[in-house]
Amino acid sequence: MERRIPEALVVDHWLPDLEVEGFISWVREAFPGVDIVRADGMATGDGPRSPRRHELLHALRSAEDESFNLPEAAPVAAVPRVVPMPVAAAELSTDAVLLPGLIGASVGMRTLARMVRLVAPRSATVLIEGETGTGKEVVARAIHRLSPRVQKPFVTLNCAAIPEALLEAELFGHTRGAFTGAVQSRTGRIEAAHGGTLFLDEIGEMPLTLQAKMLRFLENGELQRVGDNETIRVDVRVVGATHRDLERMSGERSFRLDLYHRLAVFPVTIPPLRERKEDIPLLVAYFLDKLGEEMPQKRLRPEAMDGLLSYEWPGNVRELGHVLERAAILAEERPEIGPEEIVLRRKRL
């Protein structure tokens, strides 16, 4: 399925090494465009003819088209169709929704989705690299949702958003009286993510003094709260993200090379929007559908779409979403968005 995604999947009522319902749930999440036909209740034959061929053909055709009738086939009332999970944008084909929240049809995005599906079930540390606005947190959440840790916490921390003096306590926690203002003990983000996933956004902004302590945690899974002498063992999967070149920074001694290698056990790169412009119409449909939940549904005039396709998108997918939200507001009650409502870098199309 990783090498070639099928149109449909026939699932036996008994699998030797995993629970059927859990397997079906995983397929629906990882491959939302695949129809699932269950073999439960089909008349059984001998050996490879189980279920019988005419029943299987009928079930597959029914999955492809609910209204299709196969006169020569016996009725198969006991073979339900497992409908794929609904996608975020009603007008998108399921093929465009590569992973939850990840929209695209380009080679770069399909490659990214494959890498995410491969690494998600493991515990390997992942480093997500990509420009600002490409959707690094979306990818991190997809990794968590497709992992065995999905029922446990997904904890985020933006390393650039917290002052250096407070970042250590925010990550590792602190005891009462550990520093001025620490009136009570506090659990850190790492400990809060126990059993789940810790997403460290903009990890390239982490100060050097803290990088050594982070490396020790990644190597042995133990941490010390600020002001505490005891160690705590924590089971956490770490996913880091950065828009900076950490390998180059390690050469400049502004980022530890050993920490870089520990984070980049499995690196994935999100392509910038300018390199996958064929995905723009799909993303437009997604964003307009989401905006339609709070305001009248809009559609884009062809000349407005042409303007979006000719722009280089330095702010990537985040900028596209903001441009469309602003355009939908400017269009007021009109059902269509034209070039006059599209404002790019304070300039209208």
C-alpha positions in Angstrom: 0.0 0.0 0.0 2.9 2.3 0.6 4.3 1.6 -2.9 1.0 1.8 -4.7 -2.3 2.9 -3.0 -5.1 0.6 -4.1 -8.7 1.6 -4.9 -10.1 -0.9 -2.4 -9.0 -3.3 0.3 -10.7 -6.6 1.2 -10.3 -7.3 4.9 -10.9 -10.8 6.3 -13.0 -11.3 9.4 -10.0 -12.8 11.2 -6.4 -11.5 11.2 -3.7 -13.6 12.9 -1.6 -10.8 14.5 -3.9 -7.8 15.1 -7.4 -6.7 16.0 -9.6 -6.1 12.9 -11.4 -3.0 14.0 -8.1 -1.3 15.0 -6.6 -2.2 11.6 -9.6 -0.8 9.7 -9.4 2.4 11.8 -5.7 2.8 11.0 -6.3 2.3 7.2 -9.2 4.8 7.2 -6.9 7.4 8.8 -3.7 6.7 6.8 -5.4 6.0 3.4 -8.7 8.0 3.4 -9.3 7.4 -0.4 -9.3 3.6 -0.1 -12.7 1.7 0.0 -12.8 -1.1 2.6 -14.8 -4.2 2.0 -15.2 -6.6 4.9 -15.4 -10.4 4.3 -17.6 -10.9 7.4 -20.6 -13.0 6.6 -19.6 -14.0 3.1 -20.2 -17.7 2.2 -16.9 -19.5 2.5 -15.4 -21.9 0.0 -12.3 -24.0 0.1 -8.8 -22.6 0.2 -8.2 -19.6 -2.0 -11.9 -19.4 -3.1 -13.0 -18.0 0.2 -15.0 -15.7 -0.1 -16.6 -16.8 -3.4 -15.6 -14.8 -6.5 -19.1 -13.5 -7.4 -19.7 -12.3 -3.9 -16.4 -10.4 -3.9 -17.0 -8.8 -7.2 -20.4 -7.7 -6.0 -19.0 -6.2 -2.8 -16.2 -4.4 -4.7 -18.6 -2.9 -7.3 -21.0 -1.9 -4.5 -18.2 -0.1 -2.8 -17.4 1.8 -6.0 -21.0 2.7 -6.6 -23.7 2.3 -4.1 -26.3 2.2 -6.9 -24.6 -0.5 -9.0 -26.5 -3.8 -9.3 -25.0 -6.9 -10.6 -27.9 -9.1 -11.7 -26.0 -12.4 -11.9 -24.6 -12.0 -8.4 -26.2 -13.4 -5.3 -27.3 -10.7 -2.7 -24.6 -10.0 -0.1 -26.6 -8.2 2.6 -24.0 -9.1 5.3 -21.1 -7.3 3.6 -21.2 -3.7 4.9 -19.2 -1.0 3.3 -16.8 0.9 5.6 -17.0 4.5 4.5 -13.8 6.5 4.6 -13.6 9.3 7.1 -15.1 12.6 5.9 -12.6 15.1 4.6 -12.3 18.7 5.8 -13.3 20.2 2.5 -16.4 18.8 0.9 -15.3 19.6 -2.7 -12.0 17.9 -2.4 -11.5 14.4 -3.6 -10.2 12.0 -1.0 -7.0 11.6 -3.0 -6.2 15.3 -2.1 -6.3 14.6 1.6 -3.1 12.8 2.0 -3.2 12.9 5.9 -5.4 14.6 8.4 -5.0 18.3 7.6 -2.4 17.7 4.9 -3.8 18.7 1.5 -2.0 18.2 -1.8 -1.5 16.2 -5.0 2.1 17.1 -5.9 4.9 14.7 -5.9 6.6 16.5 -3.0 3.5 16.3 -0.7 2.9 12.7 -1.6 6.5 11.9 -0.7 6.1 13.7 2.6 2.8 11.8 3.4 4.6 8.5 2.7 7.5 9.4 5.0 5.0 10.4 7.8 3.1 7.1 7.4 6.3 5.1 7.6 7.7 6.8 10.7 4.5 7.4 12.7 4.2 3.9 14.2 7.8 3.9 15.4 9.3 5.9 18.3 12.1 7.5 16.3 12.7 11.2 16.9 11.6 13.2 13.9 13.0 16.6 12.7 10.5 18.5 10.5 12.3 21.0 8.3 10.6 23.7 6.2 10.1 27.4 5.7 7.8 29.4 8.0 4.2 28.9 7.2 4.5 25.5 5.5 2.6 23.6 8.2 5.2 22.0 10.4 2.8 21.6 13.3 0.2 20.0 11.0 2.8 17.3 10.1 3.7 16.8 13.7 0.1 16.3 14.7 -0.4 13.8 11.8 2.6 11.8 13.1 1.0 11.8 16.6 -2.4 10.8 15.3 -1.1 7.9 13.2 1.1 6.6 16.1 0.3 4.2 18.9 0.5 7.2 21.2 -2.6 8.9 19.8 -4.6 8.4 23.0 -1.9 10.2 25.0 -1.1 13.9 25.2 0.3 16.0 22.3 2.2 18.8 24.0 3.6 21.8 22.0 6.3 24.3 22.9 7.6 27.1 20.7 11.2 27.5 21.7 11.3 31.0 20.2 8.3 32.3 22.2 9.6 31.9 25.7 12.4 33.9 27.2 15.7 32.0 27.7 15.6 32.4 31.4 12.2 30.6 31.7 12.6 28.0 28.9 14.4 25.4 31.1 11.7 25.5 33.8 9.0 25.4 31.1 10.5 22.3 29.6 11.7 20.4 32.6 9.5 21.8 35.3 10.6 23.2 38.7 10.2 22.8 42.4 8.9 25.3 44.8 11.5 28.0 45.6 13.8 27.0 42.8 14.0 30.6 41.7 12.4 33.9 42.5 8.7 33.7 41.7 8.5 29.9 41.9 5.9 29.9 44.7 4.8 26.3 43.9 6.2 23.3 42.0 5.2 22.9 38.4 5.3 20.1 35.9 7.3 20.8 32.8 6.1 20.2 29.2 8.3 17.1 28.8 6.7 15.5 31.9 3.2 16.6 30.8 3.7 14.7 27.5 4.4 11.4 29.3 3.3 8.5 27.0 2.6 10.9 24.2 4.4 13.3 21.8 6.3 16.5 22.6 6.4 18.9 19.7 9.3 21.4 19.9 8.7 24.1 17.4 11.6 26.4 16.3 14.0 24.2 18.1 16.9 26.0 16.4 16.2 28.9 18.8 17.0 26.8 21.9 20.0 28.3 23.8 23.2 26.3 23.8 23.2 25.9 27.6 19.8 24.1 27.4 20.7 22.0 24.4 23.1 19.9 26.5 20.3 19.1 29.0 17.9 18.3 26.1 20.5 15.9 24.6 20.8 14.1 27.9 17.1 13.6 28.1 16.9 12.3 24.6 19.6 9.8 25.3 18.4 8.3 28.5 14.8 9.4 28.9 15.4 11.0 32.3 15.0 14.6 33.5 15.6 16.7 36.6 13.2 19.5 37.5 14.9 22.8 38.2 15.8 22.9 41.8 15.4 19.1 42.3 18.1 16.5 42.8 16.0 13.5 41.9 15.6 12.2 38.4 12.3 11.3 36.8 12.0 8.8 34.0 9.6 9.9 31.2 8.4 8.1 28.1 8.0 10.8 25.4 8.4 10.8 21.6 10.1 14.1 20.6 9.2 15.8 17.2 11.3 18.9 16.5 10.7 21.5 13.8 12.8 24.3 12.4 12.9 26.7 9.5 16.7 27.1 10.0 19.6 25.0 8.7 20.6 23.2 11.9 23.5 21.4 10.2 25.0 24.7 9.0 24.4 26.2 12.5 26.3 23.3 14.0 29.2 24.2 11.8 29.0 27.7 13.2 28.8 26.3 16.7 25.4 27.9 17.4 23.7 24.5 17.5 25.2 21.3 19.0 26.1 18.8 16.3 25.3 15.9 18.6 21.9 17.2 19.3 21.2 17.8 15.6 22.1 14.1 14.9 19.9 13.0 17.8 17.0 15.0 16.6 17.4 14.1 12.9 17.1 10.4 13.3 14.3 10.7 10.8 14.2 14.1 9.0 11.3 15.1 6.8 11.1 18.2 4.7 8.0 20.2 3.8 8.3 21.7 0.3 7.5 25.5 0.1 4.3 26.4 -1.7 6.1 28.0 -4.6 7.5 24.6 -5.5 4.0 22.9 -5.5 1.7 25.4 -7.1 -0.4 22.6 -8.5 -1.7 22.2 -4.9 -3.0 25.8 -4.7 -6.5 25.0 -6.2 -6.9 22.2 -3.6 -5.8 24.4 -0.8 -8.2 27.2 -1.9 -11.1 24.7 -1.9 -10.1 23.6 1.6 -9.8 27.1 3.1 -13.0 28.4 1.4 -14.8 25.4 2.8 -13.5 26.1 6.3 -14.4 29.8 6.0 -17.9 28.7 4.8 -18.6 27.4 8.3 -18.7 30.9 9.7 -19.8 33.0 6.7 -21.6 32.5 3.4 -19.8 30.1 1.2 -17.6 31.8 -1.4 -16.0 30.6 -4.6 -13.0 32.0 -6.5 -13.3 33.6 -10.0 -10.9 32.1 -12.6 -8.9 35.4 -12.9 -8.5 35.5 -9.1 -7.1 32.0 -9.2 -4.7 33.0 -12.0 -3.3 35.7 -9.7 -2.8 33.2 -6.8 -1.0 30.8 -9.1 1.4 33.5 -10.4 2.4 34.7 -6.9 5.5 33.2 -5.2 4.1 32.9 -1.7 6.9 33.8 0.7 4.6 33.1 3.6 3.6 29.7 2.2 0.3 28.0 3.1 -0.3 30.2 6.2 -0.1 33.3 3.9 -2.6 31.7 1.5 -5.0 31.1 4.3 -4.8 34.7 5.5 -5.2 36.1 2.0 -8.3 34.1 1.4 -9.8 35.0 4.7 -9.2 38.7 4.0 -10.7 38.3 0.5 -13.8 36.5 1.8 -14.4 39.4 4.2 -13.9 42.0 1.5 -16.3 40.2 -0.8 -19.0 40.9 1.8 -22.3 39.1 0.8 -21.1 38.4 -2.8 -20.8 34.7 -3.6 -17.6 35.2 -5.7 -14.2 36.4 -4.9 -12.5 38.4 -7.6 -9.0 39.8 -8.2 -10.1 43.1 -6.5 -10.5 41.3 -3.2 -7.1 39.5 -3.4 -4.5 41.5 -1.5 -0.9 40.2 -1.7 1.7 42.0 0.4 -0.6 45.1 0.7 -1.0 45.1 -3.1 -4.2 44.1 -4.9 -4.1 41.8 -7.9 
